[in-house]
Amino acid sequence: MCLAIPGEVIELLEGTKARVRFGASEIVIDLLFVEGVKPGDYIIAHSGFALTLLDQEEAAAQLAVWKEME
């Protein structure tokens, strides 16, 4: 089972990599499978790869659900 938590892209790195913030953590994610990602966008990632680009409204809704669960 995988938990899909939206992460905010904070910096594009070399190649297809990006630094992404998930809550208080920042990790490097590969953007190979998602096109057009830029800083400020939200993605869903699994196993180090971005799988989906979220629009701001969907990201806010998902983050609100996670906040309720805290």
NUZA-211604 format. One record per atom (N, C-alpha, C, O): residue in one letter; atom name; x, y, z. Coordinates in nm, 2 decimals, decimal comma, always signed. Atoms other than C-alpha are relative to their C-alpha. Example, Ala and Ser with C-alpha at 12.3 -4.5 7.8 and 13.67 -1.06 7.14 Angstrom:
<pamis>
<'A' 'N' <+0,09 -0,12 +0,00>>
<'A' 'CA' <+1,23 -0,45 +0,78>>
<'A' 'C' <+0,09 +0,12 +0,00>>
<'A' 'O' <+0,19 +0,12 +0,07>>
<'S' 'N' <-0,09 -0,11 +0,00>>
<'S' 'CA' <+1,37 -0,11 +0,71>>
<'S' 'C' <-0,08 +0,11 +0,08>>
<'S' 'O' <-0,03 +0,22 +0,09>>
</pamis>
This chain:
<pamis>
<'M' 'N' <+0,08 -0,12 +0,00>>
<'M' 'CA' <+0,00 +0,00 +0,00>>
<'M' 'C' <+0,09 +0,12 +0,00>>
<'M' 'O' <+0,19 +0,13 +0,06>>
<'C' 'N' <-0,07 -0,13 +0,01>>
<'C' 'CA' <+0,12 +0,35 -0,08>>
<'C' 'C' <-0,08 +0,11 +0,04>>
<'C' 'O' <-0,20 +0,12 +0,01>>
<'L' 'N' <+0,07 -0,12 -0,04>>
<'L' 'CA' <+0,03 +0,68 +0,07>>
<'L' 'C' <+0,03 +0,11 -0,10>>
<'L' 'O' <+0,15 +0,14 -0,12>>
<'A' 'N' <-0,02 -0,11 +0,10>>
<'A' 'CA' <-0,01 +0,96 -0,19>>
<'A' 'C' <-0,01 +0,13 +0,07>>
<'A' 'O' <-0,12 +0,19 +0,08>>
<'I' 'N' <+0,00 -0,13 -0,06>>
<'I' 'CA' <+0,09 +1,28 -0,02>>
<'I' 'C' <+0,05 +0,10 -0,10>>
<'I' 'O' <+0,16 +0,08 -0,16>>
<'P' 'N' <-0,05 -0,10 +0,10>>
<'P' 'CA' <+0,12 +1,59 -0,24>>
<'P' 'C' <+0,14 +0,07 +0,05>>
<'P' 'O' <+0,15 +0,10 +0,17>>
<'G' 'N' <-0,13 -0,07 -0,03>>
<'G' 'CA' <+0,48 +1,74 -0,25>>
<'G' 'C' <+0,01 +0,12 -0,09>>
<'G' 'O' <-0,02 +0,12 -0,20>>
<'E' 'N' <-0,02 -0,12 +0,07>>
<'E' 'CA' <+0,57 +2,09 -0,35>>
<'E' 'C' <+0,14 +0,00 -0,06>>
<'E' 'O' <+0,24 -0,01 +0,01>>
<'V' 'N' <-0,13 -0,02 +0,07>>
<'V' 'CA' <+0,85 +2,13 -0,61>>
<'V' 'C' <+0,06 +0,13 +0,04>>
<'V' 'O' <+0,00 +0,24 +0,01>>
<'I' 'N' <-0,06 -0,12 -0,04>>
<'I' 'CA' <+1,09 +2,38 -0,47>>
<'I' 'C' <+0,12 +0,04 -0,08>>
<'I' 'O' <+0,16 +0,16 -0,08>>
<'E' 'N' <-0,12 -0,04 +0,08>>
<'E' 'CA' <+1,38 +2,36 -0,71>>
<'E' 'C' <+0,02 -0,11 -0,10>>
<'E' 'O' <+0,01 -0,23 -0,08>>
<'L' 'N' <-0,04 +0,09 +0,10>>
<'L' 'CA' <+1,46 +2,20 -1,04>>
<'L' 'C' <+0,15 -0,02 +0,00>>
<'L' 'O' <+0,22 +0,08 +0,01>>
<'L' 'N' <-0,14 +0,04 +0,00>>
<'L' 'CA' <+1,79 +2,02 -1,05>>
<'L' 'C' <+0,05 -0,05 -0,14>>
<'L' 'O' <-0,03 -0,04 -0,23>>
<'E' 'N' <-0,05 +0,05 +0,13>>
<'E' 'CA' <+2,01 +1,88 -1,33>>
<'E' 'C' <-0,08 -0,12 -0,05>>
<'E' 'O' <-0,14 -0,20 +0,02>>
<'G' 'N' <+0,07 +0,11 +0,07>>
<'G' 'CA' <+1,85 +1,64 -1,58>>
<'G' 'C' <-0,15 +0,01 +0,03>>
<'G' 'O' <-0,21 +0,11 +0,02>>
<'T' 'N' <+0,15 +0,01 -0,03>>
<'T' 'CA' <+1,50 +1,53 -1,47>>
<'T' 'C' <-0,03 +0,00 +0,15>>
<'T' 'O' <-0,13 -0,04 +0,19>>
<'K' 'N' <+0,02 +0,01 -0,15>>
<'K' 'CA' <+1,55 +1,57 -1,09>>
<'K' 'C' <-0,05 +0,14 +0,05>>
<'K' 'O' <-0,04 +0,24 -0,01>>
<'A' 'N' <+0,05 -0,12 -0,06>>
<'A' 'CA' <+1,38 +1,82 -0,86>>
<'A' 'C' <+0,01 -0,03 +0,15>>
<'A' 'O' <-0,01 -0,14 +0,20>>
<'R' 'N' <+0,01 +0,00 -0,14>>
<'R' 'CA' <+1,39 +1,90 -0,49>>
<'R' 'C' <-0,14 +0,02 +0,04>>
<'R' 'O' <-0,20 +0,12 -0,01>>
<'V' 'N' <+0,15 -0,01 -0,03>>
<'V' 'CA' <+1,04 +1,84 -0,34>>
<'V' 'C' <-0,02 +0,00 +0,15>>
<'V' 'O' <+0,05 -0,08 +0,22>>
<'R' 'N' <+0,03 -0,01 -0,15>>
<'R' 'CA' <+0,90 +1,93 +0,00>>
<'R' 'C' <-0,12 -0,07 +0,03>>
<'R' 'O' <-0,23 -0,05 -0,03>>
<'F' 'N' <+0,11 +0,07 -0,05>>
<'F' 'CA' <+0,68 +1,69 +0,17>>
<'F' 'C' <-0,01 +0,03 +0,15>>
<'F' 'O' <+0,07 -0,03 +0,23>>
<'G' 'N' <+0,00 -0,04 -0,14>>
<'G' 'CA' <+0,58 +1,85 +0,50>>
<'G' 'C' <+0,13 +0,07 +0,04>>
<'G' 'O' <+0,17 +0,17 -0,02>>
<'A' 'N' <-0,12 -0,06 -0,05>>
<'A' 'CA' <+0,90 +1,93 +0,69>>
<'A' 'C' <+0,12 -0,07 -0,07>>
<'A' 'O' <+0,24 -0,03 -0,04>>
<'S' 'N' <-0,11 +0,07 +0,06>>
<'S' 'CA' <+1,11 +1,70 +0,47>>
<'S' 'C' <+0,02 +0,04 -0,15>>
<'S' 'O' <-0,08 +0,07 -0,22>>
<'E' 'N' <-0,03 -0,03 +0,14>>
<'E' 'CA' <+1,28 +1,77 +0,14>>
<'E' 'C' <+0,08 -0,12 -0,06>>
<'E' 'O' <+0,18 -0,16 +0,00>>
<'I' 'N' <-0,07 +0,11 +0,07>>
<'I' 'CA' <+1,39 +1,49 -0,10>>
<'I' 'C' <+0,01 +0,03 -0,15>>
<'I' 'O' <-0,06 +0,11 -0,20>>
<'V' 'N' <-0,02 -0,01 +0,15>>
<'V' 'CA' <+1,51 +1,46 -0,46>>
<'V' 'C' <-0,09 -0,10 -0,06>>
<'V' 'O' <-0,08 -0,22 -0,03>>
<'I' 'N' <+0,09 +0,08 +0,07>>
<'I' 'CA' <+1,25 +1,32 -0,69>>
<'I' 'C' <+0,03 +0,01 -0,15>>
<'I' 'O' <+0,07 +0,11 -0,20>>
<'D' 'N' <-0,02 +0,00 +0,15>>
<'D' 'CA' <+1,28 +1,22 -1,06>>
<'D' 'C' <-0,13 +0,03 -0,07>>
<'D' 'O' <-0,23 -0,02 -0,04>>
<'L' 'N' <+0,12 -0,05 +0,07>>
<'L' 'CA' <+1,04 +1,40 -1,29>>
<'L' 'C' <-0,01 -0,07 -0,14>>
<'L' 'O' <-0,09 -0,02 -0,22>>
<'L' 'N' <+0,00 +0,07 +0,13>>
<'L' 'CA' <+1,10 +1,16 -1,58>>
<'L' 'C' <-0,14 -0,02 -0,06>>
<'L' 'O' <-0,15 -0,01 -0,18>>
<'F' 'N' <+0,13 +0,04 +0,05>>
<'F' 'CA' <+0,74 +1,06 -1,61>>
<'F' 'C' <-0,11 +0,11 -0,01>>
<'F' 'O' <-0,22 +0,08 -0,05>>
<'V' 'N' <+0,10 -0,11 -0,01>>
<'V' 'CA' <+0,57 +1,40 -1,57>>
<'V' 'C' <+0,07 +0,12 -0,07>>
<'V' 'O' <+0,18 +0,16 -0,04>>
<'E' 'N' <-0,05 -0,12 +0,08>>
<'E' 'CA' <+0,62 +1,69 -1,82>>
<'E' 'C' <-0,05 +0,13 +0,05>>
<'E' 'O' <-0,16 +0,14 +0,11>>
<'G' 'N' <+0,04 -0,14 -0,03>>
<'G' 'CA' <+0,61 +2,06 -1,76>>
<'G' 'C' <-0,01 +0,04 +0,14>>
<'G' 'O' <-0,07 +0,14 +0,18>>
<'V' 'N' <-0,01 -0,03 -0,14>>
<'V' 'CA' <+0,68 +2,06 -1,39>>
<'V' 'C' <+0,09 +0,12 +0,03>>
<'V' 'O' <+0,20 +0,13 -0,03>>
<'K' 'N' <-0,08 -0,12 -0,04>>
<'K' 'CA' <+0,80 +2,39 -1,24>>
<'K' 'C' <+0,00 +0,03 +0,15>>
<'K' 'O' <-0,09 -0,03 +0,21>>
<'P' 'N' <+0,01 -0,04 -0,14>>
<'P' 'CA' <+0,88 +2,53 -0,90>>
<'P' 'C' <-0,13 +0,05 +0,04>>
<'P' 'O' <-0,19 +0,14 -0,03>>
<'G' 'N' <+0,13 -0,04 -0,05>>
<'G' 'CA' <+0,56 +2,58 -0,70>>
<'G' 'C' <-0,11 -0,10 -0,03>>
<'G' 'O' <-0,21 -0,09 +0,03>>
<'D' 'N' <+0,10 +0,10 +0,03>>
<'D' 'CA' <+0,38 +2,29 -0,86>>
<'D' 'C' <+0,00 -0,11 +0,11>>
<'D' 'O' <+0,10 -0,12 +0,18>>
<'Y' 'N' <+0,01 +0,12 -0,09>>
<'Y' 'CA' <+0,26 +1,99 -0,66>>
<'Y' 'C' <-0,01 -0,12 -0,08>>
<'Y' 'O' <-0,07 -0,13 -0,18>>
<'I' 'N' <+0,00 +0,13 +0,06>>
<'I' 'CA' <+0,32 +1,63 -0,75>>
<'I' 'C' <-0,03 -0,11 +0,10>>
<'I' 'O' <-0,03 -0,09 +0,22>>
<'I' 'N' <+0,01 +0,12 -0,08>>
<'I' 'CA' <+0,24 +1,29 -0,63>>
<'I' 'C' <+0,11 -0,09 -0,04>>
<'I' 'O' <+0,14 -0,11 -0,16>>
<'A' 'N' <-0,11 +0,09 +0,03>>
<'A' 'CA' <+0,54 +1,06 -0,61>>
<'A' 'C' <+0,00 -0,13 +0,07>>
<'A' 'O' <-0,07 -0,15 +0,17>>
<'H' 'N' <-0,02 +0,13 -0,06>>
<'H' 'CA' <+0,62 +0,70 -0,54>>
<'H' 'C' <+0,13 -0,06 -0,04>>
<'H' 'O' <+0,17 -0,05 -0,16>>
<'S' 'N' <-0,13 +0,07 +0,02>>
<'S' 'CA' <+0,95 +0,52 -0,51>>
<'S' 'C' <+0,10 +0,10 -0,07>>
<'S' 'O' <+0,18 +0,05 -0,16>>
<'G' 'N' <-0,09 -0,10 +0,05>>
<'G' 'CA' <+1,14 +0,84 -0,60>>
<'G' 'C' <-0,03 +0,06 -0,14>>
<'G' 'O' <+0,05 +0,14 -0,19>>
<'F' 'N' <+0,04 -0,05 +0,13>>
<'F' 'CA' <+0,95 +0,92 -0,92>>
<'F' 'C' <-0,13 +0,08 +0,01>>
<'F' 'O' <-0,22 +0,03 +0,08>>
<'A' 'N' <+0,13 -0,07 +0,01>>
<'A' 'CA' <+0,68 +1,18 -0,98>>
<'A' 'C' <-0,09 -0,07 -0,09>>
<'A' 'O' <-0,05 -0,11 -0,20>>
<'L' 'N' <+0,09 +0,07 +0,08>>
<'L' 'CA' <+0,37 +1,01 -1,11>>
<'L' 'C' <-0,11 +0,09 -0,06>>
<'L' 'O' <-0,17 +0,06 -0,16>>
<'T' 'N' <+0,11 -0,08 +0,04>>
<'T' 'CA' <+0,11 +1,29 -1,13>>
<'T' 'C' <+0,03 +0,15 +0,04>>
<'T' 'O' <+0,09 +0,17 +0,14>>
<'L' 'N' <+0,00 -0,14 -0,03>>
<'L' 'CA' <+0,11 +1,67 -1,15>>
<'L' 'C' <-0,14 +0,04 +0,04>>
<'L' 'O' <-0,24 +0,02 -0,03>>
<'L' 'N' <+0,13 -0,05 -0,05>>
<'L' 'CA' <-0,17 +1,82 -0,94>>
<'L' 'C' <-0,02 +0,15 -0,03>>
<'L' 'O' <+0,08 +0,22 -0,03>>
<'D' 'N' <+0,03 -0,15 +0,01>>
<'D' 'CA' <-0,34 +2,15 -1,00>>
<'D' 'C' <-0,01 +0,05 +0,15>>
<'D' 'O' <-0,02 -0,03 +0,24>>
<'Q' 'N' <-0,01 -0,06 -0,13>>
<'Q' 'CA' <-0,33 +2,39 -0,70>>
<'Q' 'C' <-0,13 -0,03 +0,08>>
<'Q' 'O' <-0,11 -0,06 +0,20>>
<'E' 'N' <+0,13 +0,03 -0,07>>
<'E' 'CA' <-0,70 +2,32 -0,61>>
<'E' 'C' <+0,00 -0,14 +0,06>>
<'E' 'O' <-0,03 -0,16 +0,17>>
<'E' 'N' <-0,01 +0,14 -0,04>>
<'E' 'CA' <-0,65 +1,94 -0,59>>
<'E' 'C' <+0,10 -0,02 +0,11>>
<'E' 'O' <+0,08 -0,09 +0,21>>
<'A' 'N' <-0,10 +0,01 -0,10>>
<'A' 'CA' <-0,33 +1,98 -0,40>>
<'A' 'C' <-0,05 +0,05 +0,14>>
<'A' 'O' <-0,02 -0,01 +0,24>>
<'A' 'N' <+0,05 -0,06 -0,12>>
<'A' 'CA' <-0,49 +2,21 -0,14>>
<'A' 'C' <-0,11 -0,09 +0,07>>
<'A' 'O' <-0,11 -0,11 +0,19>>
<'A' 'N' <+0,11 +0,09 -0,05>>
<'A' 'CA' <-0,79 +1,97 -0,10>>
<'A' 'C' <+0,07 -0,13 +0,07>>
<'A' 'O' <+0,03 -0,17 +0,18>>
<'Q' 'N' <-0,06 +0,11 -0,06>>
<'Q' 'CA' <-0,56 +1,67 -0,04>>
<'Q' 'C' <+0,08 +0,03 +0,12>>
<'Q' 'O' <+0,08 -0,04 +0,22>>
<'L' 'N' <-0,08 -0,04 -0,12>>
<'L' 'CA' <-0,33 +1,86 +0,20>>
<'L' 'C' <-0,09 +0,03 +0,12>>
<'L' 'O' <-0,06 +0,00 +0,23>>
<'A' 'N' <+0,10 -0,02 -0,11>>
<'A' 'CA' <-0,64 +1,96 +0,40>>
<'A' 'C' <-0,04 -0,13 +0,06>>
<'A' 'O' <-0,06 -0,13 +0,18>>
<'V' 'N' <+0,04 +0,13 -0,06>>
<'V' 'CA' <-0,74 +1,60 +0,44>>
<'V' 'C' <+0,11 -0,05 +0,09>>
<'V' 'O' <+0,09 -0,10 +0,20>>
<'W' 'N' <-0,11 +0,05 -0,08>>
<'W' 'CA' <-0,39 +1,51 +0,56>>
<'W' 'C' <+0,01 +0,08 +0,13>>
<'W' 'O' <+0,04 +0,02 +0,23>>
<'K' 'N' <+0,00 -0,09 -0,12>>
<'K' 'CA' <-0,40 +1,81 +0,80>>
<'K' 'C' <-0,10 -0,05 +0,11>>
<'K' 'O' <-0,07 -0,05 +0,23>>
<'E' 'N' <+0,11 +0,05 -0,09>>
<'E' 'CA' <-0,73 +1,67 +0,95>>
<'E' 'C' <+0,05 -0,12 +0,07>>
<'E' 'O' <+0,01 -0,15 +0,19>>
<'M' 'N' <-0,04 +0,12 -0,06>>
<'M' 'CA' <-0,56 +1,34 +1,01>>
<'M' 'C' <+0,11 +0,01 +0,10>>
<'M' 'O' <+0,14 -0,08 +0,18>>
<'E' 'N' <-0,11 -0,02 -0,09>>
<'E' 'CA' <-0,27 +1,48 +1,21>>
<'E' 'C' <-0,04 +0,00 +0,14>>
<'E' 'O' <+0,05 +0,01 +0,23>>
</pamis>
